[in-house]
Amino acid sequence: CELNEHFEKCPKMKVSCELKCGATMCREDMEQHLYHHCGMVQDTCNLGCGVELTRDELRIHEKDTCVQREIRCEHCLANVRFCDNPKHLTECPRVRVPCELCSLKRCREDMTEHTKHCLENEMKCPFVKYK
């Protein structure tokens, strides 16, 4: 009977994770395992979206699906939060937009210069004052 009681509390006894992650450890290491390593512990997203998942699920969530994750703009290569990307694309200097005069697409940052020289731009005739 004393032996059974000892086994139930023995710190060196090998036990399975109480959250059933599949890990085995000495009973005395359970707290450390749960605090630092167990993938089945519920936690909140580190990127600030507020979602709660298991640590294992959070690794995937933070990398692939979190709206707060950083992505790289394919046009200007800036780092942008996924949720801010639609707004960024309306302002990104490297996005190609059509000229309002000739419909030719140019980078947004080049459009001011383009419109100055666009062939469709109405040019004031320098001789109009002599009419």
N, CA, C and O atoms as CSV, one atom per row, in Angstrom:
chain,resi,resn,atom,element,x,y,z
A,1,CYS,N,N,0.827,-1.186,0.000
A,1,CYS,CA,C,0.000,0.000,0.000
A,1,CYS,C,C,0.879,1.260,0.000
A,1,CYS,O,O,0.609,2.207,-0.738
A,2,GLU,N,N,1.939,1.265,0.838
A,2,GLU,CA,C,2.844,2.415,0.866
A,2,GLU,C,C,3.553,2.575,-0.472
A,2,GLU,O,O,3.811,3.697,-0.907
A,3,LEU,N,N,3.868,1.469,-1.121
A,3,LEU,CA,C,4.548,1.506,-2.410
A,3,LEU,C,C,3.647,2.161,-3.463
A,3,LEU,O,O,4.118,2.965,-4.266
A,4,ASN,N,N,2.381,1.827,-3.462
A,4,ASN,CA,C,1.430,2.436,-4.395
A,4,ASN,C,C,1.325,3.944,-4.164
A,4,ASN,O,O,1.288,4.722,-5.118
A,5,GLU,N,N,1.278,4.351,-2.891
A,5,GLU,CA,C,1.221,5.774,-2.563
A,5,GLU,C,C,2.476,6.482,-3.053
A,5,GLU,O,O,2.418,7.601,-3.562
A,6,HIS,N,N,3.611,5.808,-2.889
A,6,HIS,CA,C,4.875,6.393,-3.347
A,6,HIS,C,C,4.857,6.591,-4.875
A,6,HIS,O,O,5.240,7.652,-5.368
A,7,PHE,N,N,4.416,5.576,-5.613
A,7,PHE,CA,C,4.372,5.678,-7.077
A,7,PHE,C,C,3.458,6.802,-7.549
A,7,PHE,O,O,3.732,7.441,-8.565
A,8,GLU,N,N,2.381,7.045,-6.822
A,8,GLU,CA,C,1.440,8.103,-7.203
A,8,GLU,C,C,2.020,9.504,-7.009
A,8,GLU,O,O,1.544,10.464,-7.615
A,9,LYS,N,N,3.046,9.623,-6.167
A,9,LYS,CA,C,3.625,10.940,-5.887
A,9,LYS,C,C,5.101,11.037,-6.234
A,9,LYS,O,O,5.670,12.127,-6.168
A,10,CYS,N,N,5.730,9.948,-6.595
A,10,CYS,CA,C,7.171,9.928,-6.842
A,10,CYS,C,C,7.569,10.932,-7.925
A,10,CYS,O,O,7.073,10.844,-9.049
A,11,PRO,N,N,8.457,11.890,-7.611
A,11,PRO,CA,C,8.860,12.912,-8.586
A,11,PRO,C,C,9.668,12.336,-9.758
A,11,PRO,O,O,9.755,12.964,-10.813
A,12,LYS,N,N,10.255,11.150,-9.581
A,12,LYS,CA,C,11.079,10.553,-10.640
A,12,LYS,C,C,10.287,9.596,-11.521
A,12,LYS,O,O,10.826,9.071,-12.495
A,13,MET,N,N,9.039,9.366,-11.202
A,13,MET,CA,C,8.179,8.444,-11.959
A,13,MET,C,C,7.911,9.023,-13.348
A,13,MET,O,O,7.580,10.202,-13.478
A,14,LYS,N,N,8.053,8.200,-14.378
A,14,LYS,CA,C,7.751,8.629,-15.751
A,14,LYS,C,C,6.241,8.717,-15.891
A,14,LYS,O,O,5.515,7.785,-15.545
A,15,VAL,N,N,5.774,9.858,-16.408
A,15,VAL,CA,C,4.341,10.067,-16.608
A,15,VAL,C,C,4.123,10.679,-17.990
A,15,VAL,O,O,5.035,11.262,-18.577
A,16,SER,N,N,2.912,10.538,-18.492
A,16,SER,CA,C,2.530,11.162,-19.760
A,16,SER,C,C,2.012,12.563,-19.470
A,16,SER,O,O,1.505,12.841,-18.383
A,17,CYS,N,N,2.145,13.423,-20.438
A,17,CYS,CA,C,1.652,14.790,-20.297
A,17,CYS,C,C,0.170,14.760,-19.943
A,17,CYS,O,O,-0.608,14.013,-20.536
A,18,GLU,N,N,-0.208,15.582,-18.972
A,18,GLU,CA,C,-1.602,15.588,-18.538
A,18,GLU,C,C,-2.531,16.217,-19.574
A,18,GLU,O,O,-3.749,16.063,-19.485
A,19,LEU,N,N,-1.967,16.925,-20.555
A,19,LEU,CA,C,-2.789,17.480,-21.635
A,19,LEU,C,C,-2.785,16.580,-22.875
A,19,LEU,O,O,-3.337,16.930,-23.918
A,20,LYS,N,N,-2.155,15.426,-22.735
A,20,LYS,CA,C,-2.140,14.388,-23.773
A,20,LYS,C,C,-1.485,14.826,-25.089
A,20,LYS,O,O,-1.991,14.546,-26.176
A,21,CYS,N,N,-0.341,15.525,-24.960
A,21,CYS,CA,C,0.394,15.934,-26.163
A,21,CYS,C,C,1.275,14.803,-26.687
A,21,CYS,O,O,1.811,14.892,-27.791
A,22,GLY,N,N,1.424,13.752,-25.903
A,22,GLY,CA,C,2.237,12.613,-26.314
A,22,GLY,C,C,3.604,12.551,-25.659
A,22,GLY,O,O,4.301,11.545,-25.790
A,23,ALA,N,N,4.000,13.595,-24.963
A,23,ALA,CA,C,5.311,13.631,-24.313
A,23,ALA,C,C,5.278,12.854,-23.002
A,23,ALA,O,O,4.253,12.792,-22.322
A,24,THR,N,N,6.407,12.269,-22.668
A,24,THR,CA,C,6.574,11.633,-21.358
A,24,THR,C,C,7.757,12.283,-20.673
A,24,THR,O,O,8.724,12.695,-21.314
A,25,MET,N,N,7.659,12.365,-19.350
A,25,MET,CA,C,8.710,13.015,-18.566
A,25,MET,C,C,8.601,12.554,-17.130
A,25,MET,O,O,7.640,11.883,-16.755
A,26,CYS,N,N,9.586,12.914,-16.328
A,26,CYS,CA,C,9.482,12.679,-14.894
A,26,CYS,C,C,8.385,13.593,-14.345
A,26,CYS,O,O,8.203,14.718,-14.810
A,27,ARG,N,N,7.664,13.084,-13.350
A,27,ARG,CA,C,6.576,13.872,-12.760
A,27,ARG,C,C,7.049,15.272,-12.332
A,27,ARG,O,O,6.320,16.253,-12.476
A,28,GLU,N,N,8.280,15.344,-11.805
A,28,GLU,CA,C,8.790,16.629,-11.338
A,28,GLU,C,C,9.021,17.632,-12.477
A,28,GLU,O,O,9.157,18.829,-12.224
A,29,ASP,N,N,9.064,17.160,-13.711
A,29,ASP,CA,C,9.289,18.038,-14.862
A,29,ASP,C,C,7.995,18.489,-15.549
A,29,ASP,O,O,8.031,19.253,-16.514
A,30,MET,N,N,6.859,18.012,-15.043
A,30,MET,CA,C,5.572,18.315,-15.682
A,30,MET,C,C,5.310,19.822,-15.750
A,30,MET,O,O,4.920,20.335,-16.799
A,31,GLU,N,N,5.518,20.522,-14.655
A,31,GLU,CA,C,5.235,21.962,-14.631
A,31,GLU,C,C,6.090,22.699,-15.670
A,31,GLU,O,O,5.597,23.558,-16.401
A,32,GLN,N,N,7.363,22.352,-15.719
A,32,GLN,CA,C,8.279,22.955,-16.696
A,32,GLN,C,C,7.811,22.657,-18.118
A,32,GLN,O,O,7.816,23.534,-18.982
A,33,HIS,N,N,7.406,21.403,-18.347
A,33,HIS,CA,C,6.920,20.996,-19.670
A,33,HIS,C,C,5.694,21.820,-20.060
A,33,HIS,O,O,5.631,22.349,-21.170
A,34,LEU,N,N,4.729,21.929,-19.162
A,34,LEU,CA,C,3.497,22.664,-19.458
A,34,LEU,C,C,3.785,24.145,-19.679
A,34,LEU,O,O,3.175,24.766,-20.549
A,35,TYR,N,N,4.678,24.706,-18.927
A,35,TYR,CA,C,4.956,26.131,-19.007
A,35,TYR,C,C,5.729,26.505,-20.281
A,35,TYR,O,O,5.482,27.549,-20.885
A,36,HIS,N,N,6.668,25.634,-20.676
A,36,HIS,CA,C,7.562,26.005,-21.776
A,36,HIS,C,C,7.388,25.213,-23.064
A,36,HIS,O,O,7.662,25.746,-24.139
A,37,HIS,N,N,6.951,23.980,-23.000
A,37,HIS,CA,C,7.086,23.110,-24.168
A,37,HIS,C,C,5.794,22.519,-24.726
A,37,HIS,O,O,5.692,22.309,-25.935
A,38,CYS,N,N,4.839,22.256,-23.904
A,38,CYS,CA,C,3.654,21.518,-24.348
A,38,CYS,C,C,2.879,22.297,-25.418
A,38,CYS,O,O,2.480,23.442,-25.206
A,39,GLY,N,N,2.681,21.658,-26.555
A,39,GLY,CA,C,1.957,22.273,-27.654
A,39,GLY,C,C,0.460,22.299,-27.466
A,39,GLY,O,O,-0.248,22.924,-28.255
A,40,MET,N,N,-0.045,21.628,-26.431
A,40,MET,CA,C,-1.490,21.572,-26.205
A,40,MET,C,C,-1.990,22.658,-25.261
A,40,MET,O,O,-3.196,22.778,-25.046
A,41,VAL,N,N,-1.084,23.448,-24.695
A,41,VAL,CA,C,-1.483,24.529,-23.791
A,41,VAL,C,C,-2.161,25.627,-24.610
A,41,VAL,O,O,-1.669,26.006,-25.673
A,42,GLN,N,N,-3.280,26.129,-24.119
A,42,GLN,CA,C,-3.976,27.236,-24.773
A,42,GLN,C,C,-3.201,28.529,-24.527
A,42,GLN,O,O,-2.713,28.777,-23.424
A,43,ASP,N,N,-3.099,29.331,-25.557
A,43,ASP,CA,C,-2.385,30.599,-25.445
A,43,ASP,C,C,-3.024,31.603,-26.385
A,43,ASP,O,O,-3.826,31.235,-27.243
A,44,THR,N,N,-2.672,32.863,-26.226
A,44,THR,CA,C,-3.214,33.937,-27.058
A,44,THR,C,C,-2.187,34.323,-28.113
A,44,THR,O,O,-0.984,34.304,-27.852
A,45,CYS,N,N,-2.653,34.667,-29.282
A,45,CYS,CA,C,-1.788,35.069,-30.398
A,45,CYS,C,C,-0.839,36.189,-29.967
A,45,CYS,O,O,-1.263,37.190,-29.389
A,46,ASN,N,N,0.435,36.007,-30.256
A,46,ASN,CA,C,1.467,36.989,-29.921
A,46,ASN,C,C,1.437,38.217,-30.824
A,46,ASN,O,O,2.089,39.217,-30.525
A,47,LEU,N,N,0.691,38.154,-31.923
A,47,LEU,CA,C,0.667,39.268,-32.870
A,47,LEU,C,C,-0.435,40.276,-32.562
A,47,LEU,O,O,-0.515,41.330,-33.193
A,48,GLY,N,N,-1.287,39.946,-31.583
A,48,GLY,CA,C,-2.267,40.920,-31.114
A,48,GLY,C,C,-3.672,40.799,-31.668
A,48,GLY,O,O,-4.495,41.682,-31.428
A,49,CYS,N,N,-3.978,39.739,-32.400
A,49,CYS,CA,C,-5.333,39.627,-32.955
A,49,CYS,C,C,-6.342,39.133,-31.918
A,49,CYS,O,O,-7.550,39.269,-32.114
A,50,GLY,N,N,-5.854,38.562,-30.819
A,50,GLY,CA,C,-6.728,38.131,-29.734
A,50,GLY,C,C,-7.197,36.690,-29.794
A,50,GLY,O,O,-7.834,36.225,-28.850
A,51,VAL,N,N,-6.910,35.970,-30.858
A,51,VAL,CA,C,-7.372,34.584,-30.977
A,51,VAL,C,C,-6.647,33.711,-29.952
A,51,VAL,O,O,-5.470,33.923,-29.660
A,52,GLU,N,N,-7.366,32.731,-29.415
A,52,GLU,CA,C,-6.787,31.762,-28.482
A,52,GLU,C,C,-6.822,30.388,-29.121
A,52,GLU,O,O,-7.872,29.908,-29.550
A,53,LEU,N,N,-5.652,29.764,-29.176
A,53,LEU,CA,C,-5.487,28.436,-29.754
A,53,LEU,C,C,-4.438,27.691,-28.946
A,53,LEU,O,O,-3.824,28.251,-28.038
A,54,THR,N,N,-4.239,26.419,-29.284
A,54,THR,CA,C,-3.134,25.703,-28.649
A,54,THR,C,C,-1.831,26.269,-29.203
A,54,THR,O,O,-1.819,26.871,-30.277
A,55,ARG,N,N,-0.746,26.077,-28.479
A,55,ARG,CA,C,0.555,26.578,-28.958
A,55,ARG,C,C,0.887,26.038,-30.339
A,55,ARG,O,O,1.399,26.765,-31.190
A,56,ASP,N,N,0.593,24.753,-30.563
A,56,ASP,CA,C,0.870,24.159,-31.878
A,56,ASP,C,C,0.068,24.858,-32.966
A,56,ASP,O,O,0.597,25.148,-34.040
A,57,GLU,N,N,-1.203,25.129,-32.695
A,57,GLU,CA,C,-2.052,25.812,-33.676
A,57,GLU,C,C,-1.609,27.263,-33.866
A,57,GLU,O,O,-1.686,27.800,-34.971
A,58,LEU,N,N,-1.143,27.897,-32.781
A,58,LEU,CA,C,-0.708,29.292,-32.864
A,58,LEU,C,C,0.515,29.458,-33.755
A,58,LEU,O,O,0.640,30.467,-34.448
A,59,ARG,N,N,1.410,28.491,-33.746
A,59,ARG,CA,C,2.597,28.585,-34.614
A,59,ARG,C,C,2.169,28.717,-36.074
A,59,ARG,O,O,2.715,29.533,-36.817
A,60,ILE,N,N,1.194,27.912,-36.477
A,60,ILE,CA,C,0.687,27.956,-37.851
A,60,ILE,C,C,-0.108,29.243,-38.070
A,60,ILE,O,O,0.062,29.922,-39.082
A,61,HIS,N,N,-0.972,29.569,-37.117
A,61,HIS,CA,C,-1.811,30.760,-37.210
A,61,HIS,C,C,-0.967,32.024,-37.392
A,61,HIS,O,O,-1.240,32.827,-38.284
A,62,GLU,N,N,0.042,32.201,-36.564
A,62,GLU,CA,C,0.865,33.412,-36.608
A,62,GLU,C,C,1.669,33.504,-37.904
A,62,GLU,O,O,1.956,34.602,-38.381
A,63,LYS,N,N,2.027,32.374,-38.461
A,63,LYS,CA,C,2.828,32.356,-39.688
A,63,LYS,C,C,1.961,32.512,-40.936
A,63,LYS,O,O,2.363,33.191,-41.881
A,64,ASP,N,N,0.767,31.889,-40.954
A,64,ASP,CA,C,0.013,31.779,-42.204
A,64,ASP,C,C,-1.350,32.466,-42.252
A,64,ASP,O,O,-1.789,32.859,-43.333
A,65,THR,N,N,-2.035,32.626,-41.115
A,65,THR,CA,C,-3.420,33.084,-41.217
A,65,THR,C,C,-3.776,34.305,-40.369
A,65,THR,O,O,-4.847,34.877,-40.568
A,66,CYS,N,N,-2.943,34.716,-39.455
A,66,CYS,CA,C,-3.272,35.854,-38.588
A,66,CYS,C,C,-3.379,37.137,-39.417
A,66,CYS,O,O,-2.519,37.408,-40.255
A,67,VAL,N,N,-4.420,37.914,-39.188
A,67,VAL,CA,C,-4.591,39.169,-39.922
A,67,VAL,C,C,-3.536,40.199,-39.524
A,67,VAL,O,O,-3.328,41.181,-40.236
A,68,GLN,N,N,-2.870,39.979,-38.387
A,68,GLN,CA,C,-1.835,40.908,-37.919
A,68,GLN,C,C,-0.429,40.497,-38.375
A,68,GLN,O,O,0.541,41.193,-38.074
A,69,ARG,N,N,-0.308,39.380,-39.094
A,69,ARG,CA,C,1.023,38.923,-39.530
A,69,ARG,C,C,1.595,39.897,-40.551
A,69,ARG,O,O,0.856,40.571,-41.268
A,70,GLU,N,N,2.917,39.960,-40.607
A,70,GLU,CA,C,3.569,40.816,-41.584
A,70,GLU,C,C,3.722,40.068,-42.895
A,70,GLU,O,O,4.076,38.890,-42.931
A,71,ILE,N,N,3.446,40.787,-43.963
A,71,ILE,CA,C,3.704,40.268,-45.301
A,71,ILE,C,C,4.552,41.304,-46.031
A,71,ILE,O,O,4.658,42.451,-45.595
A,72,ARG,N,N,5.141,40.899,-47.121
A,72,ARG,CA,C,5.968,41.820,-47.904
A,72,ARG,C,C,5.170,42.251,-49.128
A,72,ARG,O,O,4.650,41.419,-49.872
A,73,CYS,N,N,5.081,43.560,-49.326
A,73,CYS,CA,C,4.391,44.087,-50.502
A,73,CYS,C,C,5.139,43.620,-51.748
A,73,CYS,O,O,6.351,43.805,-51.858
A,74,GLU,N,N,4.418,43.021,-52.676
A,74,GLU,CA,C,5.057,42.498,-53.885
A,74,GLU,C,C,5.524,43.609,-54.819
A,74,GLU,O,O,6.291,43.357,-55.749
A,75,HIS,N,N,5.071,44.828,-54.579
A,75,HIS,CA,C,5.430,45.944,-55.452
A,75,HIS,C,C,6.635,46.726,-54.920
A,75,HIS,O,O,7.615,46.926,-55.638
A,76,CYS,N,N,6.560,47.165,-53.660
A,76,CYS,CA,C,7.628,48.007,-53.108
A,76,CYS,C,C,8.512,47.275,-52.098
A,76,CYS,O,O,9.508,47.823,-51.627
A,77,LEU,N,N,8.142,46.031,-51.768
A,77,LEU,CA,C,8.885,45.168,-50.853
A,77,LEU,C,C,8.873,45.639,-49.398
A,77,LEU,O,O,9.659,45.150,-48.586
A,78,ALA,N,N,7.996,46.576,-49.061
A,78,ALA,CA,C,7.862,47.021,-47.670
A,78,ALA,C,C,7.151,45.938,-46.864
A,78,ALA,O,O,6.349,45.180,-47.410
A,79,ASN,N,N,7.442,45.866,-45.574
A,79,ASN,CA,C,6.717,44.976,-44.678
A,79,ASN,C,C,5.434,45.665,-44.251
A,79,ASN,O,O,5.452,46.800,-43.773
A,80,VAL,N,N,4.308,44.959,-44.430
A,80,VAL,CA,C,2.983,45.508,-44.164
A,80,VAL,C,C,2.178,44.454,-43.420
A,80,VAL,O,O,2.278,43.266,-43.726
A,81,ARG,N,N,1.373,44.882,-42.433
A,81,ARG,CA,C,0.480,43.924,-41.795
A,81,ARG,C,C,-0.560,43.475,-42.816
A,81,ARG,O,O,-1.039,44.277,-43.617
A,82,PHE,N,N,-0.907,42.196,-42.784
A,82,PHE,CA,C,-1.865,41.638,-43.737
A,82,PHE,C,C,-3.158,42.444,-43.762
A,82,PHE,O,O,-3.704,42.711,-44.832
A,83,CYS,N,N,-3.648,42.833,-42.590
A,83,CYS,CA,C,-4.915,43.568,-42.514
A,83,CYS,C,C,-4.794,44.977,-43.090
A,83,CYS,O,O,-5.804,45.577,-43.457
A,84,ASP,N,N,-3.581,45.514,-43.175
A,84,ASP,CA,C,-3.370,46.853,-43.722
A,84,ASP,C,C,-3.029,46.845,-45.209
A,84,ASP,O,O,-2.916,47.905,-45.823
A,85,ASN,N,N,-2.865,45.666,-45.786
A,85,ASN,CA,C,-2.428,45.574,-47.175
A,85,ASN,C,C,-3.389,46.229,-48.173
A,85,ASN,O,O,-2.913,46.914,-49.079
A,86,PRO,N,N,-4.711,46.061,-48.062
A,86,PRO,CA,C,-5.589,46.735,-49.033
A,86,PRO,C,C,-5.389,48.257,-49.040
A,86,PRO,O,O,-5.341,48.868,-50.107
A,87,LYS,N,N,-5.274,48.860,-47.872
A,87,LYS,CA,C,-5.044,50.307,-47.792
A,87,LYS,C,C,-3.669,50.643,-48.371
A,87,LYS,O,O,-3.525,51.617,-49.109
A,88,HIS,N,N,-2.664,49.838,-48.037
A,88,HIS,CA,C,-1.316,50.084,-48.548
A,88,HIS,C,C,-1.314,50.089,-50.074
A,88,HIS,O,O,-0.657,50.928,-50.691
A,89,LEU,N,N,-2.040,49.163,-50.683
A,89,LEU,CA,C,-2.049,49.076,-52.145
A,89,LEU,C,C,-2.674,50.307,-52.800
A,89,LEU,O,O,-2.378,50.604,-53.958
A,90,THR,N,N,-3.528,51.019,-52.080
A,90,THR,CA,C,-4.109,52.246,-52.635
A,90,THR,C,C,-3.136,53.421,-52.558
A,90,THR,O,O,-3.371,54.469,-53.159
A,91,GLU,N,N,-2.038,53.240,-51.814
A,91,GLU,CA,C,-1.052,54.308,-51.632
A,91,GLU,C,C,0.348,53.924,-52.106
A,91,GLU,O,O,1.202,54.790,-52.293
A,92,CYS,N,N,0.581,52.637,-52.298
A,92,CYS,CA,C,1.931,52.146,-52.617
A,92,CYS,C,C,2.498,52.853,-53.845
A,92,CYS,O,O,1.858,52.876,-54.896
A,93,PRO,N,N,3.686,53.425,-53.720
A,93,PRO,CA,C,4.274,54.171,-54.832
A,93,PRO,C,C,4.673,53.294,-56.021
A,93,PRO,O,O,4.842,53.795,-57.133
A,94,ARG,N,N,4.823,52.000,-55.789
A,94,ARG,CA,C,5.284,51.110,-56.860
A,94,ARG,C,C,4.155,50.375,-57.576
A,94,ARG,O,O,4.414,49.637,-58.526
A,95,VAL,N,N,2.909,50.559,-57.143
A,95,VAL,CA,C,1.776,49.937,-57.831
A,95,VAL,C,C,1.573,50.648,-59.165
A,95,VAL,O,O,1.634,51.875,-59.250
A,96,ARG,N,N,1.333,49.862,-60.189
A,96,ARG,CA,C,1.105,50.432,-61.514
A,96,ARG,C,C,-0.357,50.855,-61.634
A,96,ARG,O,O,-1.270,50.071,-61.374
A,97,VAL,N,N,-0.556,52.099,-62.030
A,97,VAL,CA,C,-1.903,52.647,-62.182
A,97,VAL,C,C,-2.025,53.254,-63.579
A,97,VAL,O,O,-1.028,53.688,-64.157
A,98,PRO,N,N,-3.252,53.286,-64.128
A,98,PRO,CA,C,-3.411,53.856,-65.472
A,98,PRO,C,C,-3.380,55.383,-65.448
A,98,PRO,O,O,-3.908,56.019,-64.536
A,99,CYS,N,N,-2.764,55.937,-66.450
A,99,CYS,CA,C,-2.759,57.385,-66.629
A,99,CYS,C,C,-4.190,57.818,-66.944
A,99,CYS,O,O,-4.871,57.181,-67.747
A,100,GLU,N,N,-4.641,58.894,-66.315
A,100,GLU,CA,C,-5.996,59.392,-66.549
A,100,GLU,C,C,-6.146,59.974,-67.953
A,100,GLU,O,O,-7.261,60.142,-68.447
A,101,LEU,N,N,-5.035,60.276,-68.581
A,101,LEU,CA,C,-5.087,60.887,-69.911
A,101,LEU,C,C,-4.980,59.860,-71.038
A,101,LEU,O,O,-5.754,59.895,-71.994
A,102,CYS,N,N,-4.018,58.948,-70.920
A,102,CYS,CA,C,-3.774,58.017,-72.031
A,102,CYS,C,C,-4.013,56.555,-71.678
A,102,CYS,O,O,-3.927,55.693,-72.553
A,103,SER,N,N,-4.315,56.253,-70.406
A,103,SER,CA,C,-4.575,54.891,-69.906
A,103,SER,C,C,-3.333,54.011,-69.840
A,103,SER,O,O,-3.434,52.849,-69.446
A,104,LEU,N,N,-2.187,54.517,-70.206
A,104,LEU,CA,C,-0.949,53.753,-70.088
A,104,LEU,C,C,-0.639,53.560,-68.605
A,104,LEU,O,O,-0.757,54.501,-67.819
A,105,LYS,N,N,-0.246,52.349,-68.220
A,105,LYS,CA,C,0.032,52.085,-66.810
A,105,LYS,C,C,1.472,52.444,-66.470
A,105,LYS,O,O,2.412,52.102,-67.187
A,106,ARG,N,N,1.609,53.145,-65.351
A,106,ARG,CA,C,2.903,53.557,-64.816
A,106,ARG,C,C,2.867,53.379,-63.306
A,106,ARG,O,O,1.794,53.315,-62.707
A,107,CYS,N,N,4.040,53.300,-62.693
A,107,CYS,CA,C,4.100,53.279,-61.233
A,107,CYS,C,C,3.517,54.578,-60.701
A,107,CYS,O,O,3.737,55.650,-61.265
A,108,ARG,N,N,2.773,54.470,-59.612
A,108,ARG,CA,C,2.142,55.655,-59.010
A,108,ARG,C,C,3.163,56.770,-58.777
A,108,ARG,O,O,2.867,57.943,-59.004
A,109,GLU,N,N,4.374,56.398,-58.321
A,109,GLU,CA,C,5.388,57.409,-58.020
A,109,GLU,C,C,5.895,58.131,-59.270
A,109,GLU,O,O,6.463,59.218,-59.168
A,110,ASP,N,N,5.695,57.537,-60.444
A,110,ASP,CA,C,6.151,58.148,-61.698
A,110,ASP,C,C,5.041,58.910,-62.426
A,110,ASP,O,O,5.300,59.574,-63.429
A,111,MET,N,N,3.819,58.816,-61.929
A,111,MET,CA,C,2.679,59.348,-62.668
A,111,MET,C,C,2.726,60.870,-62.818
A,111,MET,O,O,2.367,61.384,-63.878
A,112,THR,N,N,3.153,61.595,-61.806
A,112,THR,CA,C,3.204,63.061,-61.913
A,112,THR,C,C,4.115,63.472,-63.061
A,112,THR,O,O,3.761,64.333,-63.866
A,113,GLU,N,N,5.267,62.864,-63.132
A,113,GLU,CA,C,6.210,63.180,-64.211
A,113,GLU,C,C,5.644,62.753,-65.560
A,113,GLU,O,O,5.792,63.469,-66.550
A,114,HIS,N,N,4.997,61.592,-65.604
A,114,HIS,CA,C,4.416,61.104,-66.860
A,114,HIS,C,C,3.362,62.074,-67.386
A,114,HIS,O,O,3.360,62.411,-68.570
A,115,THR,N,N,2.471,62.520,-66.513
A,115,THR,CA,C,1.389,63.387,-66.988
A,115,THR,C,C,1.905,64.722,-67.512
A,115,THR,O,O,1.264,65.348,-68.357
A,116,LYS,N,N,3.049,65.156,-67.022
A,116,LYS,CA,C,3.641,66.391,-67.556
A,116,LYS,C,C,4.001,66.244,-69.033
A,116,LYS,O,O,3.929,67.202,-69.802
A,117,HIS,N,N,4.389,65.027,-69.415
A,117,HIS,CA,C,4.874,64.786,-70.774
A,117,HIS,C,C,3.950,63.879,-71.589
A,117,HIS,O,O,4.281,63.503,-72.714
A,118,CYS,N,N,2.807,63.533,-71.030
A,118,CYS,CA,C,1.884,62.620,-71.710
A,118,CYS,C,C,1.431,63.231,-73.028
A,118,CYS,O,O,1.084,64.409,-73.096
A,119,LEU,N,N,1.440,62.416,-74.066
A,119,LEU,CA,C,1.043,62.902,-75.395
A,119,LEU,C,C,-0.427,63.315,-75.438
A,119,LEU,O,O,-0.829,64.098,-76.299
A,120,GLU,N,N,-1.223,62.791,-74.514
A,120,GLU,CA,C,-2.642,63.129,-74.483
A,120,GLU,C,C,-2.908,64.397,-73.678
A,120,GLU,O,O,-4.040,64.878,-73.624
A,121,ASN,N,N,-1.884,64.926,-73.065
A,121,ASN,CA,C,-2.043,66.132,-72.258
A,121,ASN,C,C,-2.327,67.312,-73.177
A,121,ASN,O,O,-1.631,67.522,-74.172
A,122,GLU,N,N,-3.348,68.072,-72.836
A,122,GLU,CA,C,-3.662,69.241,-73.654
A,122,GLU,C,C,-2.550,70.267,-73.473
A,122,GLU,O,O,-2.279,70.736,-72.368
A,123,MET,N,N,-1.932,70.589,-74.563
A,123,MET,CA,C,-0.857,71.575,-74.527
A,123,MET,C,C,-1.448,72.920,-74.934
A,123,MET,O,O,-2.193,73.005,-75.910
A,124,LYS,N,N,-1.128,73.932,-74.211
A,124,LYS,CA,C,-1.544,75.278,-74.580
A,124,LYS,C,C,-0.606,75.751,-75.704
A,124,LYS,O,O,0.618,75.712,-75.581
A,125,CYS,N,N,-1.196,76.171,-76.738
A,125,CYS,CA,C,-0.409,76.667,-77.866
A,125,CYS,C,C,0.241,77.992,-77.457
A,125,CYS,O,O,-0.456,78.902,-77.008
A,126,PRO,N,N,1.546,78.113,-77.603
A,126,PRO,CA,C,2.218,79.341,-77.210
A,126,PRO,C,C,1.785,80.547,-78.060
A,126,PRO,O,O,2.015,81.697,-77.685
A,127,PHE,N,N,1.160,80.266,-79.204
A,127,PHE,CA,C,0.761,81.349,-80.105
A,127,PHE,C,C,-0.698,81.740,-79.971
A,127,PHE,O,O,-1.195,82.572,-80.731
A,128,VAL,N,N,-1.411,81.120,-78.971
A,128,VAL,CA,C,-2.822,81.384,-78.805
A,128,VAL,C,C,-3.104,82.863,-78.529
A,128,VAL,O,O,-4.162,83.373,-78.897
A,129,LYS,N,N,-2.193,83.528,-77.905
A,129,LYS,CA,C,-2.401,84.949,-77.587
A,129,LYS,C,C,-2.337,85.849,-78.825
A,129,LYS,O,O,-2.708,87.022,-78.765
A,130,TYR,N,N,-1.861,85.289,-79.957
A,130,TYR,CA,C,-1.763,86.083,-81.177
A,130,TYR,C,C,-2.949,85.881,-82.109
A,130,TYR,O,O,-2.936,86.358,-83.244
A,131,LYS,N,N,-3.940,85.199,-81.653
A,131,LYS,CA,C,-5.121,84.926,-82.481
A,131,LYS,C,C,-5.829,86.159,-82.895
A,131,LYS,O,O,-6.840,86.084,-83.595
